[in-house]
Amino acid sequence: MSGDHTNRPVHGTVAGAAYVALPPTAVDATASGPTRLLIAWPGFDPPRTAAALAAAIPMTGVPVWRVYLDLPGRSPGGLGSGAILETEAIEAYGRAVEQAAAGLPAAVAELRRDLALPDGPVALAGFSAGGAAALLAVARGEVAVSAAAAVAPVVAPARAARAVERRAGRDRTWSEPAQELAERLDLGVLAGDIAARDVPLLLVGGARDRVVPAGEVTAFRDVLQRRGAGSVEHAAFRMGHALAAEPGTEPRPPITDAVRVDGLLTDWFRERLADVRPAPDQDAAQGQNTAQGQNTAQEQDALQSTGPGAAPAAVRSVDADTAPYPAPAPVIR
């Protein structure tokens, strides 16, 4: 383990997997409950490593330790490539997801020791295969989870392979055990177990994702709700599957899609894990307005409208297709 426990990243290895731990440095929020640790896994597509995911989605505004943990093993290729049609690739995927979830209790115990953290529930996040690992960990319930977010989670490996078959014009060559492994990791089959844990969930899809289509993520949300999940939220962006440029193994400045996802996850986790303090300038402005009493109710109405029947200026609709920068889709509750 290396690093400073106060304000610098910590690097180490737990349960056989390398990690990058980002300390809580948010200046406008403090942890509001017992959760002091958020664990996030990368995918088999960019970002493929803990370091790359930490650079892509740092969640700086979340006032807890964010620990990015490598998945066990390496994939012979991305999930959207022809490699997924081979037994070797789906077996590597299955081992990574199952071992990540199975190794979570040991990883949490070692991280608490390394980072000197108290006992308590953890938050989970993951991208692609890492999102599947996070949801599998929720389903197993071996670690208390306070909230979990999955970005483009591989809901059903077999359906991901079928999409590649159509594009590649050839069939998969999975062995029978490999097929059984894919069926075992179908999150739809595990929806009842996930819902029973009563963990707040956020599912994020990409409208241009060819590996995990946005409609598949939406359908999975619907299945969870039918199985009795109490809090499942969903958002979609006009993005593809990857959240980093190839090869996605080293930390690099985040791409636009990653910045959008980072903002959404930061806000979502802050709502559940943080007490947010008003900015000092907001307090000063409020005090000044109260003391001087310069604006009457009529003047406030004039500031908020541009004419008879006009909506308040602060409430406006942005067309995501024509805005200078595409606006993120709202969270659908």
N, C-alpha and C positions, 0 to 999 in steps of 0.2 A: 504494500500500500504506500502511496506517495501523495503529498499535497498538504495544504494548510486547512485545518478544520473550521476556520473562521470565514474566509471569503474567497478561497481558491478551490478549483476542482480537485477532487481526490480520485486517484486511479488505483485500482486493485483487482483482485480476483476472488470471487466467492463461488462455492459450489462448482468449481472448475470453469467458470465463465468470467471473462474480463468485464470490468465495469468502469464507467465514468460517473462520478457523483458530483452534482452541482449544488452548492450550498444555498440556503435560503438568504437571498440578498435583496428581496423586494423592500423598498423603502416606504411603501404606502399601505402595507398590510402585515398582519401577524397571524400565525396559526390560531384557529378558533376552537379547535377540539383536540382529541388525542392523536390524530393522524399527523405524524412528523416525517413520513417517508412515502414517496411516490416512485414506483418501479415501472420502467418502460422498456419494451423489447422492440428491436428493429425487425425487418422482414428479409425475405430472400431476394427482393428487388430493392433498388436504391431508396433510402439508405439501408445498407446491409449490415452495418456494425453499430455497436453502442456509441462510438465516437462520432460517427456520421449522423446518427439520429439526434444526439445531443446538440450538434451544430444546427441541424435542420429545425428541431422543435425544442428549444431550450426551456420554454415555459417559465421565463425569468420572473414573472409577476406572481408565481405561486410560492407562498412563503414556507415551503417545506423542502427537505432534501429531495431532489429529483435524481434518481439513480437509473442510468441507462445500462442495460445488461445485455451482453451478447447472447444470441441464441446458441444452443449447443450445435456443433457441427457446421458444415457449410453445404450449400446447395450446388449441384453441378451446373445450374443455370437458373435464371429468373422463372417465376411461375407463369409468365406469359410467353415463355420461349418453348421451343419444341422439346426441350429437355424434360419437361413435366410429363411427357408421354412415355417416358422410360421408367421402369421399376426403380432404378437407382435414385431418381429424383424424388419420386413420391415417398419412398422409404426415408430419404434424408429429411424431407419435410415433416413426416410423421414423427420421426425421432426428435427433431428439434422442438416441435410443439409439445409433445408429451413430456419430454425431459425437462423443458422449461417450467411447465406447470408442476411436475412432480418435485422438482428441485427448489421450488419457491420457499417452502418452510426453512430449509437449510440456508438458502441465500439471505432470507430476512434475518435469521439469527446472526449470521456472520456480519451482515451490514450493520446491525444494531451494535455489535461489538466494535467494528471498525470506525463507525461514526459517532459512537457514544450516545446512542439514541434510546429513549425509554420504550418500554413495551406499549403496544397499542395497535390498532388496525392500520392497514396500508392502503394506499390508492394504487391502481394499476392503469397502465396505458400500453398500447401496442399498435404497430403498423403492419398490415398485411398478415404474414404468418405470425408476427408478434401480437397482432390483435386477436388472432385465434388462440394463442397461448394465454393471453389475459382472460379471455372468456372461459377457456377450459379451466383455468385456475379458480375463477368464480364458481363454476359448476361443481368443482371438487370440494370446495369449502374447507380446505385444510389450513388456510390462513384467513383471518378476519379481514374483509375488504370493505372499505368505507365508500368507495366510488370507483368506477372503471370506465375508461374511454377506449374505443377501438376504431381505428382509422382504416378504412378499406379492409376489414377483416375477411379472411378466406372463409366464407360461410360453409361452402361445400367443395372440397378438393375435386370431387368427380365432375362437378359442373364446370369448374375452372378448366379442367382437362378437356372437356367436351368443346369448350369455346376454342381452345388451341387446335383441336382436331379439325374443326371447321376451317380455320384459317390455314392450317398446314396441309390439309388435304390427305391426311393419313390417320390411322387409328393408333390409340395407345397400345403399349405392349406390357401392361402391368401383369405381374404374377397374381395368383389368387390371394396370397397373404397381403400383397400391396393393395388390392382392391378392398379387402376387409379392413385394412388400416384406414383407407380413405373414408369408408362408410362409418367407421368408429369416430372419426373426427368431423363428421357432419354436424355443425352446430345446431341445425334444425332439430336433430334427434336429441340434442342435449338441452333444448330450450326449456323443458320442464325443470331440470336441475338448476339452470341458471336463474330462472324466475323465482324458484323457491328460496334462493339466498337473499332476496329482497335488497339487492345492491343497486343504487342509482347507476344507470348506464347511459352512455352517450355513444351513438353509432354514427360514423361519418362516411359518406360515400362520394364517389366522383362520377359526374355525368358522362365523362369521356373515358372512364375506366373500362378496359376490355378484359381485365383479369377478374375483377369483382364488380360487375355492373351495379350502378346505383339502385336499380330496381330490386336487385337481390338483397341489398342491405335493408331497403324499405320493407320488403317482404319478411325478412328476419325479425325486424322490429314488430311487425304485426303478429308474427307467431309468438314472440315473447309476451306480448300483451294478451293474446288469447290464453296463454298458459298462466296468466295471473301476475306477471311482472308489474310491480307497483309504479316504478319510475323508469321509463325508457324514452330517451330523447333522440332525435335524428336530425341530421343536417346533411346537405349535399352541396358540393361546389362543382363548378365547371372545370374539372381537372381530370387528368389521367390517373394511372396507378402510382407511379413513382413520385416520391417526395424529394428527390435529389437527382442530380445529373449522374450519369454513368462515370466511373464504375460504382460510385456510392459506398466506398469503403473507408474513405478518409474524410475528416471534417472539412467542410467547404462552406462558403457563404450560402445561406438558404435561397432556394428558388422561390418564385412568387407563390406557388401553390403551398409550399411549406409555411411561408409567412402567414397565409390565411388560416391554415390549420392550427398553427401555433397560437394565433390570436383567439380562435374559438376554444381550444383546449384550456388555455390560460384563464379565460373568463369563466368557463364552466367549472374548473376545479376551484377557482377563487370563490365562487358562489357557495361551494360546499365545504371548503377547508380553511377559509380565511375570514378575518375581520378586517375590513378595509377602512383606512383612515382618510378623511377628507384632506385634499391638498391644502397646504398652508395659505396659498393665495386665495383659495375659495373661502376659507374662514375669514380672511381679512376683508375680502369684498363683501361678504355677508354682513360683517360687523359694521363696515362703513355705511352700507345702505340702510341698516337699522338705525344707526346713530343719526344720520343726516336726514332720513326720511324724504329723499328727493323725488322719488317716483311714486306717484299716486296709482291707484288701481286703474284709472283711465289711461294713464301714461303707459302702464304695463300692457294694457290691451292694444294700444297703438303700436308698441314695439313688436308685438307678436302677430300682427296682421297687416296685410297690404291692401285691404279694402273690405267693403261689406261682404260678410260671409266667408272671408278668407280663412284658411286653416292657419294655426300658429306656425310661425316661421320654423320652429324647431322640429315640426312634424312634416316631413316631406318624403316623397317616394323617389327612389333612384332606380332607373332602369338599368339592370346589371349589364345589359348588352350594349348600352350606349354611354355609360359612365366612363370617365377617363381611365379608371382602373376598375375592373369588374368587382362589384360589391359581393361580399359573401352571402350565401343563402341564409335566411333566418333559421334558427333552431325551431323545429316543429315539435311541439310538446304534445 
